[in-house]
């Protein structure tokens, strides 16, 4: 029996780019089943939350959203509510206990089951729990197999823009940093075959995508043998570089100890590779790094950063930092600030430490830094980083940069959509070193490369005007420009 529903799907995604891609693939599969997206949770008969467990705040947000749906089934008896992703894999039955109205809990490795489980929940009104094996519940091969991979059904509406797309090149993580739940929620590290990745990039290019970002928890750990040849990330970049229509290649997130010279040289020598690297440091203090079990010292990080500067002198580097980790002294905090001053990161993603159940830090270390101290250290670091970002952005004033136009700026979107036949509106794009640029232009420029003269800036944004409407379809940079 087919139970009727209105075919309206609401999905909320919290967390990283990997979660954004997971949501795209889930929506792509449900589109095939006849579902259409809505941004109004009140009109949806299918409500999905794709979740994150990296920070406590992200989990609270989802449980609050679930709480607001507590009585929604009274007026929508056929409604199905599902929790997907990292929180689902970690909390499992706890979600049903805290939110009894949830119909399905689906972990990161079981997302291919979502269409079937929605149908079963609607027809039988029975709860479904679909999760992968815990890392201790089987051999590495058995656990890896339980984190399913499936052929992606791409859904353009879920992308950052019609011209940008994510491609997962690996899943899982084997680093086991003491603060991190990812090795448990996404399973063992597994790299996808290059031929599958190239095929997916070609599909995206055929759909009009111009910029592809390769995703992995530690993306530069990528390693696969195909047809007797070992492919590292540098080899993969070369393998997909000539896909016609793709103008830019990016990759995140990098692990410092795996930042090899061959990868830096590939970014230098392959014209489509963005001159941008995201390499989290997490702390500038060796004692903290050791408690985090990061596997490198601050001297290692500085050596790696020096090689980046020697090989890619114009590249932008961004980082992550955790403030208030267990046992972090004021001296340790100052060392992190010193590292930011020394490296002058383009930007840093700064987080206050919060214990995560299931991690070694939660089990073995004491969360001994008061919340007010964490907040102060967070603000100090953010203030310093914003100052550096503003100073370095100001150095671009008077220079020309090549920008991949993404579409309307956020402020323009708030004012309402612009017609492609309208006059100039504020557009946004990014340089090859990942700096955001806003400028006035015709919306039809979206998806093209154009040159912008930078006239002003904020700590996060370059502000300029178009100096040429020339569109590049190959891979040679327009001159004279700077990254």
N, C-alpha and C positions, 0 to 999 in steps of 0.2 A: 504494500500500500504506500502510495506517495502522499505524504502529509503536505498540505498547501502552505506556502509562505509567500511573502511579497518580493523575494529576491533582492532585498536591500541589505547591503553589507556595510557595517561600520567597523573600521579597524584603527586602533591606536597603537603607535609604535614608540617605545621608550628605549633609549640606549644608543649603541654605536652603529656604524655603517653596516656591520654585519647583520644587525637586526633589521635595518632598513631594507637590505637585500632580501632577507628571509620573508619580510612582509610582501615585497614585490612578487616573489615566487608563489606565495600562498594565494595572493589575489589573482595572479595569472591563472592558477589552477581553478579557482572558483569562478572566474570569468567564463571559463570553458563550460562550467555547469549552469551558466545563465545568470549569475549574480551581477549586480551593478553596485558601484560604490556610492555611499552617501556620507556626508560629513555631519549629519544629524542623527545622533544615537537614538533619539526618540522615535524615529521612523524606521529603524532597522530591525528586522527579524533575526539577523545574525550579527552578533557583537563579539569581536575578537580583540584581545589585548596581547600584543607581542612585547614581552617583558625583559627587563634587565635586572641582574642581581649584583652588579659590580658595586653599587652604592645603596645604602639603606634608604635614602630619599626616593630613589626610583621605585623601590618596592612599596613604600608608603603611598606613593601616588597611585599605583595600580589598585591597592586594597581600598583606597578612598573611592576610586572610580567604580569598583565593584560594589561598594556599599551604596552608592547612589542608584544602583540598578536593583536593589534588594526586592522591590515590589513591582518591577516593570512587567513581570510575567503575568500579573493579575489582569492587565489589559492586553497582553500579547501572549496567549497560551502556547503559541508555536515558536516563541523566541528561543534561540540557542545562544548561550553565553560561553565563550571559551577563553582560557588563559594559555598562551603559547610561550615558548622560548625559555630563557635561562632561569627565570623564577619558577616556571613550571617544572623544569628538570630538577631544581634544587628543593623546592618545597613540597611538590607532589601532593599527597593526601592532605597536607596541612591547608592547602588552598580550599578544598572542599569543607574542611572544618571551620575555617574563618568565613567562607562565603558559600553556604549550602546551596545557593541558587545557581552556582556555576555548573555547567553540563559537562565540560570536557577540559582536561588538563593535558597539554601536549608539549613534550620536551623538544629541544633544538634538533635532535636527531630523528624525530618522527613526524616532521611537518608535512611529509607527503601523504600522511593519513588524514589530514584535516578534512578534505571534502567528504570522505567516507564517514568519518566520525560525526560530522555535522548532520548528515542524513540519518545516521543511526540514533543520534540524540533526539532529533525531531520526531522520528517515527516511534521509538520505544521509550522515550523519556527516561533513559538510563544513563548514569554517569559513565564517562570513559576516561581512563588514565592510560596515556601512551607515552612512555618514557624509555630512555636508553639505559643500559646497564651502568651501575656504579663502577668506578675504576677498580674496585676490589672484588667485584662479583664475577669475574671471569678472566681469561687470558687477554693479552693485549689485542689479539686478533678478534676474539669474541666481543670485547667491548667496542672495538673500532667498527665491527660489522653492525652493532646495535645503533650506531650513529649513522643513519641512512643518508645516502646521497641520491638525488633524483634529478632527472633532466629538467632544466628550468623552463618554465613557461613565462617568458618575460612580459611585464606589464608596464608600458611606458608611463601610464598615469601616476605610478607610484615613485617615479624617479625624481631626483633633485631638480632636473629640468629635462626637456625632451632630448637634449643634446649631451647629457651626462649619464653614465651608468656605472654600476658596480659589477665586478666579476669576482667571484670567490675562487681563489686558486688553491686554497687549503682550508681545512677546518681543524679545530682542536688546538691544544697546546700542551707541551711537555716541560715547561719551565718550572712550574710549581712555586711561584713566588708566594711567600707566606701570607700575603694579604688578599690573594686573588682566588675567585671561585671558578674562573674560566676553565681550568683543566677538568673540573668536575662537571660543569654545565655544558661544555662542548666536546668533552672527550679527548682521546689521544690525537696527537698531531698526525694529519693525513694530507698529502699533497695530491692534487688532481693531475691527470695526464695532460701534457702540453697540447695534444691534438684536440682534446675536448675543450680546452680553454680557447684555443684559436677558433674553433668552430663557433663558440659562443660569441667571441668578439666579432666575428664576421656577421653573425645574425644581427648583432647590435648595430654594426656599421650599416647594414642594409636597412635598418629601421631609422637611420638618420642620426645615430649617436656620433658625436665628434670626439668626446673625451671619455676614456675608460680608466677607472680606478681599480687596480687589482687589490683584493682584500685577503688578509690573513692575520691571525692573532699575533704572530711574529712572521710577517710576510717574507722577510729576507732569509728565513730558515727553509724556504721552499727547496725541495730536492726530489726529483723523480727520474727513474731510468726508463727511457722510451726507445724502442728499436736499437737497444744496445748502447745508447748514448745517455750520459748523465746530464740532466738539465737542472741547473741552479736558476735563481731568479734572473741573473744576467743573461743566461741562455734563453729563458722564456721571453724576456723583453725583446731580444733579437728575433726570436721565432715569430712573434706576433706583430713586429714593428711595421711590416710592409702591408698590413691589411688596409686596403684602399678605403678612404673615407675617414679613417681615424686620424685626428690631428694631434692628440695628446694622450700620453700614457702616464699615469701616476700609480703609486703603490703605498699602502699603509697596512699595519704599523710595523716599524722596524725594531729589531732587538740589537742593542749596542754591540754585543760580542759577535754577532753574525754579519756585521757591516764590513764585507770583504772588499778588497781592492778591485776585483773583477766587476762587482756591482757598481761601484763608483765610476769606473771607466766606461761601463755601458751607459750610465746616465750621461756622462760627458760626451760620448761618441754617437749616440743614437738621437737624432734631432727631435724626434717626437717625445722623448722623455722629459717630463717637467723637471726643472731645476729646483726640486723641493724634496726634503726628507723629513719625516717625522720620526724622531728617535728619542723615546722617553728616557729621562735620567732618573726620575722619581725622587732622588735625593742627591745632595752634594757631599754627604758625609759617609765615609767607609763603614763606620759602626752601624749606621742605619741601613745601608745597603746590605750589610751582612745579615742583619736581623730580617730584612726583607727577602733574603736569599735570591738576590738579583744575579749573582754569578759573575760580577765584575766589580772592580774597584773604581774610585773616581779617577785614578791615574789611567786606567784602561779607557774610561770614557773620554778623557782629555786626549789620549793618543788617537782614538778613533776620530774625534772631532778635528784634530789636526790633519788627518788624512783626508777628511771631507774638504777642508779648506784648501789643501794643496791640490786636490784633483778638481774640485768644483768651487772655485773662489767666489763665484757669484750666486751660488745656491743659497736658498733660504732653509733654515733648519728650525723646526719647532720641537717642543718637548712636553712631557707630563711631569708633574710634581705632586707628591702626597705630603701634606703638612700634618704635624701632630701624630706621626706614627709612634708606636710603642717605644718609650725610652728616648724620644727625640729631645735633646737638650737645646738650650738657646744657642750654644756654640754650633751644634749641628745645623740648626735653622740658618744661622749666619753663613755657614758653608754652602748651603743651597743658594742663598742670595748671591754669594760670591760667584758661584758657577753661572748663574744667570747673567751677572755683570760681565763675566769673562766671555761667555759664548754668544751673548746678545741674540737670543732666540727670536725668531720672527714673532712667535707667540708661544705661550705655555698654557696648557690646560691644568688648572690647579684645583686640587681636591682636599678637603679635610678628611682625615682617616676615620672610617667607621668600621668596627669589627664585623666580619661576615661569617656567619655560622658555616662550619665545614672547612674553614681554612686553618692552617697551622698557627697563624698569628692569634686567631680567636681561641684556639685550644691551649697554646703554650705561652703566650705573651700577655702582659697586662696593658690594657688601654688606659694608660696612666696620665695622659695629657688632658687637663681640663678643657671643656668646650670653649670657654672664653679665650684661652690661650690659642687653641686651634684657630678660632675666628680671627684673632689678632695676627697670627702668623700668615694666615691665608690672605688677609687684607694687605699686609706688608709686601708679600710676594707679588700680589696682583698689581699693587701700585708701582713697584719697581719694573715689572714686566711691561706695563702700559707706558711707562716713561721711555723705556728702551724702544718699544714698538713705535711710539710717536717720533722719537729722534731718527730712527732708521727710515721710517716712512717719509719724513721731511727731506731726507737726502734725495728722494725721487723727484722733488719739485723742480720743474724745468727740464726734466728728461722725458723721453718717449718710451712707452712700454707696449708690448704686444699683448692684446687681450682677447681671450676667447669669450665672446658675448653669450651670456647665459639667458638674458631676457630682462623683464622689468625688475627694477630695484624693489626692495621691500616697501619703501615708502610709496612707490608708484602703485604697487599692488594694493595697498591699503586704500588708495584713492579710487581704485576701480580699474578694470582691464582697459588696455588701450588697443584700438584698432590698428591693424597693420597698415592701414591707409592714412592713419593720423599723422600729425606732424611730430616733431621731436618730443620724446618723453625721457625720463631718467631710466637709463639701463644700467645693468651691472654685469661684471665679468671678472675674470681672474687673469693675472699675469702667469707666465710660465713658472714663476717662483711662488705662486699661490697667493699673491696679494690681491685683495678685493679692490676693484676699481668701479666707481660710479661716474656716469657721464651722460649727456643728452644725445639722443640719436633716434633713428627710426626703428621701431620694433622688428622690422624685417631683417635687421642685422643679426638677430639671434641665431646662434649656431655657426657664426663666421668668426674669423680672426680679423681684427682691425687694430690700428695703431692709435694710441691715445697719448696726448701731451698732458703730463701731470702738472696741475696748477695749485693744488692745495691738498691737505691730508688731515686725517684724524689718527688716533692710535691704531685703529682697525681698518681704515679705508683710505685709498688714494682717490682724489677727485680731479677730473680732467675733462678734456674735450677731444673730439675726433680730429685727427689731422689727415686721415685718408680713409676712404671707404673700400680700399683694396681688400679683396677676400682671397685668402690663401687656401688652395686645395691640395697642395703638396706638402712637403715637410721642411722646406728651406725657410729660415726666418726672414722677415722683412727687415730692412735696414734703413736708417740707423735706429736701432732700438736697444734698450737694456732690459735685463730680466728683473 
